[in-house]
Amino acid sequence: MAKFDSSPGKADSPDPAGPAKAGITKRTRIIAAAGIVAVVAAAAVVLPLALGGPAPAPSSSASASSSSSAAPATPAEAGPPVAYYDQPGPPAGSPLEKVEPLKVDVTKDMVGTSLNKGLTGISLEATDLADPDLSSSNASMVKLLKEIDQPVLRFGGNAVDRRFFWTSSNEALPPNYNGDQTHPAKAVGPADLTRLNTLLQAADAKVSLTVDLGHFNPARAADMVKNASQIFGDRLLSITVGNEPNGFVFNDVRTDGYSLEKYVSELKAYANAIYAAAPNVPISGPGAYDQKWWQPFIDADIPQKKVLTFHNYPLYSCDGSDPKGSPTLSNLMSQLMHDRAADYQQAALKAGQAAGLETWLPETGIAACPGSNETSRTHASALWTADYALNAAQLGITRIGFHSSLLSCKGGPPMSAVCSAGAYPLGNGQMSGRANFFGISMVAELEAGKFLKLNSSGGGLAFSYALQNADGSTSVVVVNENNPEKAAQTDVTLKLPGKALTGTMTQLSGPSYSAEDKTVIDGAKSEPKPLAERATAPGFAYRSETQQFKLTAGTVTVLNFKY
């Protein structure tokens, strides 16, 4: 129930298109060849190779006995020369509060869920279909979408049932479709879909559409789906009938005593009309934020019903009536926030799986509150976004859309993952990503894989995930949500399901929870470096199942190990 279209954000919002102020440097350290020795106090000590602390010098008693009974220590096997990743440390002046060491034991057992390409995407208003910036000619938009690898663009939002008008015959916009300067009513036709398709092709993206249920007209919706199916082909994933119909009566979208029974009746009329016009297009729904609406959709006798969709904004208490649900940094960076989101997602998954339906979360974000709040545009939003998407995928959700806007960075909706440079409200079409966009990118750029079971303990506010990739490698993600202004680096002991020959690293970082426009990946405002170009994790232990390293607070770290 995002209200991005009802109120502009803070007018002095920083423009994320500016240059990054933090950087990561890499330094090359040549690992010593095996067999180098040094004489220290007449005792031979093998220099440490790869990861692991130095071998302790033997005591005098140990030295005496070793000459007659103990075999000499076997030196660690040396790996090839590597360049180590140089992660940023805690900011200057940090009190360095100690964090309990994190222990992660990755097993060979499967969770039963997968992370697939196209998991994460961007949700936009249906009226954005008329925006000429959604085109392959907009290089900045193409670049952004490529940085979230094969995303889904979902079009719906509050606009679709209020001020979105589909016409395939160039009809004039009806006078009762009202908007304002920032959120005008729009007529959309086949030419707009054709233009959008050039963007989808250029960025290797897919699309999911919502049809207008606010103005009951099944025939018009069917005509839209018929044109969309012809234009997008296999890139069209699904059609949803109406956006958050559970809120129609509260938001004055429908004033005719709208009810669940009325919704199901109208859903059937729409679904049958759509099936007659485009029989191969899947229907998803109900796209509601009230779980009482899930089962009636599931039970509805409609053709091509394939996907259960639900919306969720975990920090929902815009007026502060629920202190634990208010959009504050302390709530955002909490175990409760993680658990609350998981509980709601599991409820949707239980309903969908029982009916044999895939389960999507096509519209989500931290909060649906209009305007700014203390979580807006912050580095904390990037940390939350990465963990939220990973946990949802591990539970079994297969598509997630973070609700956003194409309006300007300065003054536009502050929770949007993307925004335009230039003057408020429309900007100039030069698109860039905010902090939460980089959280999306960290997840989107993971290799597709199957989630592995793991055992984790310690680490403070940290969440760990592991994936078995198609090539047999293992990806491990640690979302370290400890406060980067206060917490010391976390000592991590990671046990892998094999002896690693390589171990590379990419990392999202930022100086504080509240920092705006300072979130970076590998020191830059860009996607993670390609896997083949990533540096080695500091202290990597060649041919070892056990890896030990430190992680800075306020980071998302992706490690990849090959055996």
N, C-alpha and C positions, 0 to 999 in steps of 0.2 A: 504494500500500500504506500509506495513511495510518493512523496508530495513535492518532488523536484519541480513540478510545473506550477506550483502555487505561490512560491516565494523565492526571490533571488537570494544568493548567498551574500556574505560580507563583501563589500565593494573593494576592499583593499587586499583581496586574496592574491597571493603571489603568483606570478606566471611561471609554471614549471618548465617553460621552454628555455629558461636561463641556464648558463653553464653550471656543471657540478662543481662544488667547492672542495670535495674530498676526493682523494685518489688512492689507488693501490699500486704499489710498485712491486716488482718481482726481482729477486736477486738469485743468481745461480750459485749453487753450492755443489761442488764436485764431491761425490761420495768416495771415500778412500777405498782403494783396492784391498781385498782381504789379505791378511797376512802381514800388514805393516805392524811393527812392534816398536815399543819404546822401553828403554830401561829406566825404571824408577826405583830407587832404593834397592838396587840389585835384583828386583823382581820383574819379570816380564809381564806387561799388561797390554792386552789387545785393545786397540782403539775402537770405540763403538762405531758401528756401521749402520746406516739407515736409522730407523727410529729406535728409541729405548735409551735409557740413561747409561752413563759410563759404567763399565764394570768396576766394582769396588776393589781397592787395593787389598791384597791378602794380608791377614794379620801375621805376626811372627810365628805363632804357633801353627797357623795353617800352612805357612811356607815350609816349616820344618817337616810337617807330616806329608805335604804334597809331593816331596821329592821321592818318597818311598812308596806311597799308596795311591794318591789321587792322580787321575789322568788330566792332562792339560785341558783348559777350557777350549771349547770349539768356537771359533770366531763366527760372528753373524755373517750370513752370506750377503755379499755386496750386490746391489742392483746397479743399473746403468746411471750415468749422471742425469740429474733432474734439476728443474727450476722449481723452487718452493713458493707456495702462495704466501704473500705477506699480508695478513689480515690486520685491520686497524685495531689498536688496543683501546682500553677504556679512555675516555676523555681526560684531559689534564684537570687535576683537582678532584677527581673522583675519590670518594671515601673508601672505595674498594671493599665493600661488604662481602664477606666470604660466602660462596655458594657451595652447597653440598655437592661433592663430585657426582657426575652422571655416569651410570653404568648401563650400557645397552648391549644386549645379547641377541643377535639376529639368528633366528633358526632357519631350517630348510622347509619348515611347514608353511603351507599357504593359508592365508586368511579366507580366500574364496572370492575376493573382489579384485578388480583391476583398475589401473589408471590408464585411460585411453586418450589418444590425441583428440582434441576437441572438447575435453572436459570443461574448460573455462571459456567464457565468452562475455560479450557486452550486451546488456539490455538497453534499448532505447525507446523513445516514444514513437508511436505509429506515425505521427505527423512528420517525424524525421525522414520518412521515406521520400518526402518532397525536397529534401535538402540537396542541392547540387554538389555539395562537398562529398557526398557518398558516391564516389566515382573513381575509376582507375586513374583518372587524370590528376587526382589529389595525391601526390607522392607521399605527403606526411601521413595521410590516413592509411595508405598501403603499407608504409613502414611500420606503423603502430600495430596493425593487425598481424603482420608477419612476426612481430615480437611476442605475440601470444599464440603462436603456432597452431594453425588450423582452427580458429575460433568459430563460434556460432554467434551471429548477430540476431538478436531477438527483438522484434518490434511489437510493442503493446503499450503498457503504461496507462496512466490515467487518461491520456489524450484519445485513445482509440474509441472509447464509448461516449466521448463528449464533443470532440471537434475534428474528427477524422472522417473524410468523405471519399469513398471510392467511386470512381466513374471510369468506364472504358469508352465513353462516348462524349467526352469533353463537356459534361454538364456543368453548369455554374454551381458554385457553392451555395447550398440552401441558406436562407437568411437566419434560420434558427440555430445554425452552427456558430457558436460564439467563442471568441478567444480574447487575447489582449496583445499588446505590442511584443511582449516577450514570448508568449505562447499563442500564436494566432491559429485559427482554424485553417485547415489545409485540405485541398482536393488532391488526390493522388490517382494516377492512372498508369497504364501499361508502360509508357515511356519512362516513368520513374523507376519501375521495376527493372527495365532493360538497363538503365544507367547503373542501378545498384548491382546488377549482375556482372558488370565489367569490374567492379570493385571486388566482388566475391571471387571472380576468376583470378584477378591479379594477386590477391592475398591468400588464395587457397582457403577460403572461408565458406561457411554454410549459413543458412538462414531459417528462422522460424517466425511465423507471422501470427498475428491476432486479428480477428475480424470483429467489426463493430456489432455489439449486442445491445448497446444503449439505445440505438434507433433500430427497432426490430425490422429486419429485412433479409430473410434467408436468401432470396434470389440475388440480391446485390452481393452478399458475401460469397455465394457460390461462383458468381462471375469473377470476383477477385481471385479466388482460389484457382479457377480454371486458367486465368491468365498467368498467375504465379507459377503454376505447374508447368505450363508451356515454356515460360521464360527461364525459370531456374532449373528445371529438370531435377536431377538427383540432389542438387544442393538445397532443395526445399525439404526440411526435415519434418515439419509438422504444422498444423493449424490449430489454434486455440480459439474457442468461441467466447469472446468477451474477456475483459480483464477484471479480476477480483469482483465477480458478480455478488459475492457475499456483502460487499460494501455499497451496492447500488442504492439501497433504501436510505442509508445513512448519509450518502454523498449527493443525494438528489439527482442521481443519474436516471433513476426510474421512480416515478411518484405514484405508481399504480398498485401499491401494496405488494412489492416484489417479494417473492418467497422462494424457498428451495423447490417447491413443487412447480412454480412458474418457470424457474430456471431449467429444470429437467425437461419440461414440455417444450420450451423454446430451443434447448440444446438438440433435442430430437429433430425438430424442424430444420435447423441449420445443418446438422450432420447429414440428414437425408438429402438435402439440396446439394450439399458439397459433394457427396458421394455420386450423385447423378452427373455432376459436372466434371469431377476429377476423382475417379474411384480409387486411385492408388495413393492418395495423399493421407497420411496418418492424422488422426485427431488426438490432440492432447488436452488435458484439462484436469480440474476446473480452473486452475490458475488463481486459487483463493488463498487468503491468509487465515481462514477459519477452518479447522480440520473437520468440523461438522459437515462441510460441503464435499469432502473427499469421497465418502462412501456412496452418496447418491450419484455422483458421476460414474463411479466404478460400476454401479448397478444399472445404469441407464442402458437401454437396449438401442445402441447406435452402431452403425458400421464404422470400421477402421479405427476403433478405439484402441490405442496402442500405448499411451503414456499418461501416467498420473503426474500432474504438475502442482506444485504448491509454492507459495511465496513466504519469505521469512525475513524479518528485520529484528534481530535478537534484542537490541536496545530500543524498545518500543515506547517507553514512558516519556513522551515529549514534555509533559507538564510536571514531571518529577513526582507524580503520585506514588510510583513504585521506585524507591531509591535504588534497588538492585537492577532495575530495568532502565535507568536513566542513562543517556549518552555521555558518560564521563570516562576519562582515561583510566580511572581506578577500576571501573566496571569492565571496560574493554580488555584490559590486561589482567585478567583474573581466571582462575580455574573454573569459577562458576559460569563465566561467559562461554568457555569451551564446552562445558558439560550441558548447559542449557540448550545450546545449538544442536549438540549431538542427540539429545533426548527428543527434540522436535523432529529432527531428520529421521531418527529411527522409527518414530510413530508413522511417518509418511511411508517409509520403506516397508514397514510391516503390512500396511494396507495395500500398497501397490504389488508387492511380491505375492500376497495371498491371491490376488486376482490375475497374476501372470503379466503384470504391466511393468514396463520400465518406469523408473521414478526420476523426474527432473526437478531442479530448483531454478527455474528460468529467470526469476527476479529476486534479487537479494541485495543486502548491504548491511552496514553496521546499524543504521537507524533510518526510519522513514520520516524523521522530523524535518520540517522546512527550515531553510536558513542554516546558519553555522552553529556548531557546538564544539566542545573542546576536543572531540575526536577528529574533527574535519581536517583533511589534508595532511594529517600527521604521519610521522614514521610509524607510530603504533598501529595505524590503519593498515600499513603494509604487512606488519607482522601478523596481525589478526587475519588478514585476507589469505595469506599463504596457509596458515594453520586451518582455517575454516574450510578452504577448498580441499586440502589433503585429507582432513578427517571425514568430510562428506564423501569423498571418493572411496576411502577405505571402508566406510559403512556400506556403500553400494550405489550411491547417487552417481549418475553418468553424465549429466549436463548441469552446469551452473552458470547463470548470467548475472553479472554485477551491474546493477542499474546505474545508468550514466546519462550524460547530456552532451550535445554538441555545442552548447553555448560557451561564452567566453570564460577564460580562466579567472579573470577579474570580474567578480560580481555574479558569475554563474553558479549553479548548484555545487556546493563545496564537497559533497560526498561523491561526486562523479569521478570515475576512474580516468576519464579523458576530458579534454577541454580545448578550446580554440584560443590562439593568441589574438590580439586585437581588442578593439573597443567593445564594451558591454552594449547590447546583450549578445549579438550574433557573432562577434569576432570576425576574423579574416580567413578562416578555414585552415590555418596552419595548426594542425593538431599535435598535442603532446600528452604524455601520461603523467598523472599525479602519483603520489607515494603508493596508493593502493594498486595502481596499475602495475607497478614493479613487483608487488606481491603476487599478482596474477601471473606475471611473466615467469617468475621463478618456478611456479608449478607447471605452467604450460610448456616450458622448455625441458621438462623431465622426459626421459625416454619412456615410451609406453611399457608397462610391465604389470606384473602380478604382485599384490601386496603380500609380504611375508610376515609371519608372526614374530614378535620380538618381546623380550622381557626388559623392562626399563625401571630404574630406580634412581632417586636423587635428582640433582640438576635444578632444583627450585622450580620456577615456572618455565618448564621446557617440555616440548612434545616431539617425539621421535617417530619416524616412519621408515619402512624399508620396502624395496621393490626388487623382484627378480626380473631382469630385462631379457629380451628375446635372445640376445647374444650370450647369455649366461652370466653377465656381470650383475653386480648388486649396487643399487643406488640407496643411499641412506640420507635422510633429510632430518636435520635437527632445527626446530624452530625455538630459538632461545629468547623467550619473552621476558627474561630478567631485565631489570631497569639498567639501561646502558650508562646512566649518569651515576649510579651508585654501586652496581655489582661488579665484583672482580670477575676475571675470566673463569670459566667453568672447566675443571679438569674432566676430560671425557675418556673413559675406557670402553672401547668398542670391540666386541667379539663378532667376527664374521663367520659365515658358513663355509669358508675355504681360506686357503693361503693366497693372499693377494700378491700379484706381480706388479700392479700399478694401483695408485690411489690418488685421484684428482679431486679438485675442489673448486666450487664457485660460491660466492657469498653475497647476500644482500645485507647492507649495514646502514646505520644512521646514528647520529650523536646523542639523541634523546627521544623519549616517547613523543614529546610535543613538537619536535623539530618539523618545520614545514619546508618543503622543497629541498630537502637535504638527503633523501633516501637515494642510495646508489647501489648498483650491482657491479661488482668487480671494479669499483672506483668511478663508474660512469653512469650516466642516465641512459641506460640501454639494456637490452636483453643480456642474459648470461653469455659468456664466451662459448663458442662451439666446443663440444666435448673433447675433440681432438686437440684443441688449443689450450686447454685448462692446465694450470700449474699443479704440481704435486702438493698434497696436504702436508703441512709442516710436521716433520718427524715421522713420515711414513715408514713403516717397517716392512721391508721387502720380504716376500715369502713367509708372511706371518698371519695367523688368524686374529691376533690381538693388535689393535692399534690404539695408541694413546696420544692425545693432543689436547690443546686448550681452545675454547671457543669464547669469543667476546660476547658480552650481553647485547641484546637488541639486534640479533642477527638471524638470518635464515641461511643455513649452510647445506649445500647439496654435495655429497661425496659420492664418487663412483669408483668401484673396485672391480678390477678384472683379474681373473685367476689363471 
